[in-house]
């Protein structure tokens, strides 16, 4: 089943996000290589593809996992959590309707 992992960044976390980004992307690449990643990306803090120093307010990942517990465990192991980037992470079942 698909799960949405919705994360909210802590204020002033951009430097920690940048430092942890390679490890974060490696985990997403692994999901992509397994054919389980539907989409992933950050929420820019301003209306721009490249928000610069404004940074990001969080992230969204939609991916396939065996169950909610597995999705939660994967989310809990995110390098952004270890780097103290995220203030809150919510994992929910997701039903894709379009496209």
CNS distance restraints for C-alpha pairs under 8 A (distance, minus, plus):
assign (resid   1 and name CA) (resid  64 and name CA) 5.42 0.50 0.50
assign (resid   1 and name CA) (resid  65 and name CA) 5.88 0.50 0.50
assign (resid   1 and name CA) (resid  66 and name CA) 6.38 0.50 0.50
assign (resid   1 and name CA) (resid  67 and name CA) 6.77 0.50 0.50
assign (resid   1 and name CA) (resid  93 and name CA) 7.36 0.50 0.50
assign (resid   1 and name CA) (resid  94 and name CA) 7.61 0.50 0.50
assign (resid   2 and name CA) (resid  62 and name CA) 6.63 0.50 0.50
assign (resid   2 and name CA) (resid  63 and name CA) 5.40 0.50 0.50
assign (resid   2 and name CA) (resid  64 and name CA) 4.32 0.50 0.50
assign (resid   2 and name CA) (resid  65 and name CA) 6.30 0.50 0.50
assign (resid   2 and name CA) (resid  93 and name CA) 6.03 0.50 0.50
assign (resid   2 and name CA) (resid  94 and name CA) 5.16 0.50 0.50
assign (resid   2 and name CA) (resid  95 and name CA) 6.53 0.50 0.50
assign (resid   2 and name CA) (resid  96 and name CA) 7.71 0.50 0.50
assign (resid   3 and name CA) (resid  62 and name CA) 5.58 0.50 0.50
assign (resid   3 and name CA) (resid  63 and name CA) 5.64 0.50 0.50
assign (resid   3 and name CA) (resid  64 and name CA) 6.19 0.50 0.50
assign (resid   3 and name CA) (resid  65 and name CA) 6.98 0.50 0.50
assign (resid   3 and name CA) (resid  68 and name CA) 7.33 0.50 0.50
assign (resid   3 and name CA) (resid  71 and name CA) 6.79 0.50 0.50
assign (resid   3 and name CA) (resid  91 and name CA) 6.65 0.50 0.50
assign (resid   3 and name CA) (resid  92 and name CA) 5.47 0.50 0.50
assign (resid   3 and name CA) (resid  93 and name CA) 4.34 0.50 0.50
assign (resid   3 and name CA) (resid  94 and name CA) 4.76 0.50 0.50
assign (resid   3 and name CA) (resid  95 and name CA) 7.98 0.50 0.50
assign (resid   4 and name CA) (resid  60 and name CA) 6.94 0.50 0.50
assign (resid   4 and name CA) (resid  61 and name CA) 5.72 0.50 0.50
assign (resid   4 and name CA) (resid  62 and name CA) 4.51 0.50 0.50
assign (resid   4 and name CA) (resid  63 and name CA) 6.83 0.50 0.50
assign (resid   4 and name CA) (resid  90 and name CA) 7.93 0.50 0.50
assign (resid   4 and name CA) (resid  91 and name CA) 5.69 0.50 0.50
assign (resid   4 and name CA) (resid  92 and name CA) 5.28 0.50 0.50
assign (resid   4 and name CA) (resid  93 and name CA) 6.21 0.50 0.50
assign (resid   4 and name CA) (resid  94 and name CA) 5.70 0.50 0.50
assign (resid   5 and name CA) (resid  59 and name CA) 7.93 0.50 0.50
assign (resid   5 and name CA) (resid  60 and name CA) 5.70 0.50 0.50
assign (resid   5 and name CA) (resid  61 and name CA) 5.02 0.50 0.50
assign (resid   5 and name CA) (resid  62 and name CA) 6.28 0.50 0.50
assign (resid   5 and name CA) (resid  75 and name CA) 6.98 0.50 0.50
assign (resid   5 and name CA) (resid  89 and name CA) 6.85 0.50 0.50
assign (resid   5 and name CA) (resid  90 and name CA) 5.76 0.50 0.50
assign (resid   5 and name CA) (resid  91 and name CA) 4.56 0.50 0.50
assign (resid   5 and name CA) (resid  92 and name CA) 6.65 0.50 0.50
assign (resid   6 and name CA) (resid  58 and name CA) 7.50 0.50 0.50
assign (resid   6 and name CA) (resid  59 and name CA) 6.02 0.50 0.50
assign (resid   6 and name CA) (resid  60 and name CA) 4.84 0.50 0.50
assign (resid   6 and name CA) (resid  61 and name CA) 6.71 0.50 0.50
assign (resid   6 and name CA) (resid  89 and name CA) 5.68 0.50 0.50
assign (resid   6 and name CA) (resid  90 and name CA) 5.14 0.50 0.50
assign (resid   6 and name CA) (resid  91 and name CA) 6.37 0.50 0.50
assign (resid   7 and name CA) (resid  58 and name CA) 5.07 0.50 0.50
assign (resid   7 and name CA) (resid  59 and name CA) 5.06 0.50 0.50
assign (resid   7 and name CA) (resid  60 and name CA) 6.38 0.50 0.50
assign (resid   7 and name CA) (resid  86 and name CA) 6.39 0.50 0.50
assign (resid   7 and name CA) (resid  87 and name CA) 7.63 0.50 0.50
assign (resid   7 and name CA) (resid  88 and name CA) 5.73 0.50 0.50
assign (resid   7 and name CA) (resid  89 and name CA) 4.31 0.50 0.50
assign (resid   7 and name CA) (resid  90 and name CA) 6.33 0.50 0.50
assign (resid   8 and name CA) (resid  57 and name CA) 5.81 0.50 0.50
assign (resid   8 and name CA) (resid  58 and name CA) 4.04 0.50 0.50
assign (resid   8 and name CA) (resid  59 and name CA) 6.60 0.50 0.50
assign (resid   8 and name CA) (resid  86 and name CA) 5.52 0.50 0.50
assign (resid   8 and name CA) (resid  87 and name CA) 5.68 0.50 0.50
assign (resid   8 and name CA) (resid  88 and name CA) 5.27 0.50 0.50
assign (resid   8 and name CA) (resid  89 and name CA) 6.43 0.50 0.50
assign (resid   9 and name CA) (resid  13 and name CA) 6.71 0.50 0.50
assign (resid   9 and name CA) (resid  56 and name CA) 7.06 0.50 0.50
assign (resid   9 and name CA) (resid  57 and name CA) 5.07 0.50 0.50
assign (resid   9 and name CA) (resid  58 and name CA) 4.67 0.50 0.50
assign (resid   9 and name CA) (resid  59 and name CA) 7.88 0.50 0.50
assign (resid   9 and name CA) (resid  85 and name CA) 5.54 0.50 0.50
assign (resid   9 and name CA) (resid  86 and name CA) 4.30 0.50 0.50
assign (resid   9 and name CA) (resid  87 and name CA) 5.38 0.50 0.50
assign (resid   9 and name CA) (resid  88 and name CA) 7.22 0.50 0.50
assign (resid  10 and name CA) (resid  57 and name CA) 7.68 0.50 0.50
assign (resid  10 and name CA) (resid  84 and name CA) 7.77 0.50 0.50
assign (resid  10 and name CA) (resid  85 and name CA) 5.75 0.50 0.50
assign (resid  10 and name CA) (resid  86 and name CA) 5.44 0.50 0.50
assign (resid  10 and name CA) (resid  87 and name CA) 4.85 0.50 0.50
assign (resid  13 and name CA) (resid  17 and name CA) 6.07 0.50 0.50
assign (resid  13 and name CA) (resid  84 and name CA) 7.57 0.50 0.50
assign (resid  13 and name CA) (resid  85 and name CA) 5.27 0.50 0.50
assign (resid  14 and name CA) (resid  18 and name CA) 6.12 0.50 0.50
assign (resid  14 and name CA) (resid  53 and name CA) 7.62 0.50 0.50
assign (resid  14 and name CA) (resid  55 and name CA) 5.70 0.50 0.50
assign (resid  14 and name CA) (resid  56 and name CA) 7.19 0.50 0.50
assign (resid  14 and name CA) (resid  85 and name CA) 7.65 0.50 0.50
assign (resid  15 and name CA) (resid  19 and name CA) 6.33 0.50 0.50
assign (resid  16 and name CA) (resid  20 and name CA) 6.21 0.50 0.50
assign (resid  16 and name CA) (resid  80 and name CA) 7.85 0.50 0.50
assign (resid  16 and name CA) (resid  83 and name CA) 6.02 0.50 0.50
assign (resid  16 and name CA) (resid  84 and name CA) 7.17 0.50 0.50
assign (resid  16 and name CA) (resid  85 and name CA) 6.18 0.50 0.50
assign (resid  17 and name CA) (resid  21 and name CA) 5.82 0.50 0.50
assign (resid  17 and name CA) (resid  80 and name CA) 6.45 0.50 0.50
assign (resid  17 and name CA) (resid  83 and name CA) 7.32 0.50 0.50
assign (resid  17 and name CA) (resid  85 and name CA) 5.88 0.50 0.50
assign (resid  20 and name CA) (resid  24 and name CA) 6.28 0.50 0.50
assign (resid  20 and name CA) (resid  79 and name CA) 6.06 0.50 0.50
assign (resid  20 and name CA) (resid  80 and name CA) 6.08 0.50 0.50
assign (resid  20 and name CA) (resid  83 and name CA) 6.48 0.50 0.50
assign (resid  21 and name CA) (resid  25 and name CA) 5.99 0.50 0.50
assign (resid  21 and name CA) (resid  79 and name CA) 7.84 0.50 0.50
assign (resid  21 and name CA) (resid  80 and name CA) 7.56 0.50 0.50
assign (resid  22 and name CA) (resid  26 and name CA) 6.17 0.50 0.50
assign (resid  23 and name CA) (resid  27 and name CA) 6.55 0.50 0.50
assign (resid  23 and name CA) (resid  79 and name CA) 6.27 0.50 0.50
assign (resid  24 and name CA) (resid  28 and name CA) 6.62 0.50 0.50
assign (resid  24 and name CA) (resid  78 and name CA) 6.45 0.50 0.50
assign (resid  24 and name CA) (resid  79 and name CA) 5.51 0.50 0.50
assign (resid  24 and name CA) (resid  80 and name CA) 6.73 0.50 0.50
assign (resid  25 and name CA) (resid  29 and name CA) 6.04 0.50 0.50
assign (resid  26 and name CA) (resid  30 and name CA) 6.28 0.50 0.50
assign (resid  27 and name CA) (resid  31 and name CA) 6.58 0.50 0.50
assign (resid  27 and name CA) (resid  78 and name CA) 7.97 0.50 0.50
assign (resid  28 and name CA) (resid  32 and name CA) 6.21 0.50 0.50
assign (resid  28 and name CA) (resid  37 and name CA) 7.36 0.50 0.50
assign (resid  28 and name CA) (resid  40 and name CA) 7.81 0.50 0.50
assign (resid  29 and name CA) (resid  33 and name CA) 6.02 0.50 0.50
assign (resid  30 and name CA) (resid  34 and name CA) 6.31 0.50 0.50
assign (resid  31 and name CA) (resid  35 and name CA) 6.34 0.50 0.50
assign (resid  31 and name CA) (resid  36 and name CA) 5.24 0.50 0.50
assign (resid  31 and name CA) (resid  37 and name CA) 5.31 0.50 0.50
assign (resid  31 and name CA) (resid  63 and name CA) 7.62 0.50 0.50
assign (resid  32 and name CA) (resid  36 and name CA) 5.80 0.50 0.50
assign (resid  32 and name CA) (resid  37 and name CA) 4.88 0.50 0.50
assign (resid  32 and name CA) (resid  38 and name CA) 7.97 0.50 0.50
assign (resid  36 and name CA) (resid  63 and name CA) 5.42 0.50 0.50
assign (resid  36 and name CA) (resid  64 and name CA) 4.92 0.50 0.50
assign (resid  36 and name CA) (resid  65 and name CA) 7.54 0.50 0.50
assign (resid  37 and name CA) (resid  61 and name CA) 7.84 0.50 0.50
assign (resid  37 and name CA) (resid  62 and name CA) 6.41 0.50 0.50
assign (resid  37 and name CA) (resid  63 and name CA) 4.40 0.50 0.50
assign (resid  37 and name CA) (resid  64 and name CA) 6.51 0.50 0.50
assign (resid  38 and name CA) (resid  61 and name CA) 7.75 0.50 0.50
assign (resid  38 and name CA) (resid  62 and name CA) 5.41 0.50 0.50
assign (resid  38 and name CA) (resid  63 and name CA) 5.28 0.50 0.50
assign (resid  38 and name CA) (resid  64 and name CA) 7.69 0.50 0.50
assign (resid  39 and name CA) (resid  60 and name CA) 7.84 0.50 0.50
assign (resid  39 and name CA) (resid  61 and name CA) 5.85 0.50 0.50
assign (resid  39 and name CA) (resid  62 and name CA) 5.36 0.50 0.50
assign (resid  39 and name CA) (resid  63 and name CA) 7.05 0.50 0.50
assign (resid  40 and name CA) (resid  59 and name CA) 7.44 0.50 0.50
assign (resid  40 and name CA) (resid  60 and name CA) 5.55 0.50 0.50
assign (resid  40 and name CA) (resid  61 and name CA) 4.27 0.50 0.50
assign (resid  40 and name CA) (resid  62 and name CA) 6.33 0.50 0.50
assign (resid  41 and name CA) (resid  59 and name CA) 5.63 0.50 0.50
assign (resid  41 and name CA) (resid  60 and name CA) 5.61 0.50 0.50
assign (resid  41 and name CA) (resid  61 and name CA) 6.65 0.50 0.50
assign (resid  42 and name CA) (resid  56 and name CA) 6.49 0.50 0.50
assign (resid  42 and name CA) (resid  57 and name CA) 7.54 0.50 0.50
assign (resid  42 and name CA) (resid  58 and name CA) 5.67 0.50 0.50
assign (resid  42 and name CA) (resid  59 and name CA) 4.00 0.50 0.50
assign (resid  42 and name CA) (resid  60 and name CA) 6.22 0.50 0.50
assign (resid  43 and name CA) (resid  56 and name CA) 5.44 0.50 0.50
assign (resid  43 and name CA) (resid  57 and name CA) 5.55 0.50 0.50
assign (resid  43 and name CA) (resid  58 and name CA) 5.27 0.50 0.50
assign (resid  43 and name CA) (resid  59 and name CA) 5.53 0.50 0.50
assign (resid  43 and name CA) (resid  60 and name CA) 7.59 0.50 0.50
assign (resid  44 and name CA) (resid  48 and name CA) 6.71 0.50 0.50
assign (resid  44 and name CA) (resid  49 and name CA) 7.14 0.50 0.50
assign (resid  44 and name CA) (resid  50 and name CA) 7.49 0.50 0.50
assign (resid  44 and name CA) (resid  51 and name CA) 5.92 0.50 0.50
assign (resid  44 and name CA) (resid  54 and name CA) 7.78 0.50 0.50
assign (resid  44 and name CA) (resid  55 and name CA) 6.14 0.50 0.50
assign (resid  44 and name CA) (resid  56 and name CA) 4.28 0.50 0.50
assign (resid  44 and name CA) (resid  57 and name CA) 6.15 0.50 0.50
assign (resid  44 and name CA) (resid  58 and name CA) 7.71 0.50 0.50
assign (resid  45 and name CA) (resid  51 and name CA) 6.62 0.50 0.50
assign (resid  45 and name CA) (resid  54 and name CA) 5.84 0.50 0.50
assign (resid  45 and name CA) (resid  55 and name CA) 5.62 0.50 0.50
assign (resid  45 and name CA) (resid  56 and name CA) 4.55 0.50 0.50
assign (resid  45 and name CA) (resid  57 and name CA) 5.31 0.50 0.50
assign (resid  46 and name CA) (resid  51 and name CA) 5.93 0.50 0.50
assign (resid  46 and name CA) (resid  54 and name CA) 6.75 0.50 0.50
assign (resid  46 and name CA) (resid  55 and name CA) 7.93 0.50 0.50
assign (resid  46 and name CA) (resid  56 and name CA) 7.91 0.50 0.50
assign (resid  47 and name CA) (resid  51 and name CA) 7.45 0.50 0.50
assign (resid  51 and name CA) (resid  55 and name CA) 5.60 0.50 0.50
assign (resid  51 and name CA) (resid  56 and name CA) 7.43 0.50 0.50
assign (resid  58 and name CA) (resid  86 and name CA) 7.36 0.50 0.50
assign (resid  62 and name CA) (resid  94 and name CA) 7.72 0.50 0.50
assign (resid  65 and name CA) (resid  70 and name CA) 6.21 0.50 0.50
assign (resid  65 and name CA) (resid  71 and name CA) 5.66 0.50 0.50
assign (resid  66 and name CA) (resid  70 and name CA) 6.28 0.50 0.50
assign (resid  66 and name CA) (resid  71 and name CA) 7.61 0.50 0.50
assign (resid  67 and name CA) (resid  71 and name CA) 6.42 0.50 0.50
assign (resid  68 and name CA) (resid  72 and name CA) 6.08 0.50 0.50
assign (resid  68 and name CA) (resid  91 and name CA) 7.60 0.50 0.50
assign (resid  68 and name CA) (resid  92 and name CA) 7.36 0.50 0.50
assign (resid  68 and name CA) (resid  93 and name CA) 6.94 0.50 0.50
assign (resid  69 and name CA) (resid  73 and name CA) 6.13 0.50 0.50
assign (resid  70 and name CA) (resid  74 and name CA) 6.18 0.50 0.50
assign (resid  71 and name CA) (resid  75 and name CA) 6.18 0.50 0.50
assign (resid  71 and name CA) (resid  91 and name CA) 7.06 0.50 0.50
assign (resid  72 and name CA) (resid  76 and name CA) 6.03 0.50 0.50
assign (resid  72 and name CA) (resid  91 and name CA) 6.13 0.50 0.50
assign (resid  73 and name CA) (resid  77 and name CA) 6.40 0.50 0.50
assign (resid  74 and name CA) (resid  78 and name CA) 6.81 0.50 0.50
assign (resid  75 and name CA) (resid  89 and name CA) 7.65 0.50 0.50
assign (resid  75 and name CA) (resid  91 and name CA) 7.67 0.50 0.50
assign (resid  76 and name CA) (resid  81 and name CA) 6.99 0.50 0.50
assign (resid  77 and name CA) (resid  81 and name CA) 7.08 0.50 0.50
assign (resid  77 and name CA) (resid  82 and name CA) 7.64 0.50 0.50
assign (resid  78 and name CA) (resid  82 and name CA) 6.90 0.50 0.50
assign (resid  79 and name CA) (resid  83 and name CA) 6.07 0.50 0.50
assign (resid  80 and name CA) (resid  84 and name CA) 6.16 0.50 0.50
assign (resid  80 and name CA) (resid  85 and name CA) 5.12 0.50 0.50
assign (resid  80 and name CA) (resid  86 and name CA) 6.31 0.50 0.50
assign (resid  81 and name CA) (resid  85 and name CA) 5.88 0.50 0.50
assign (resid  81 and name CA) (resid  86 and name CA) 5.65 0.50 0.50
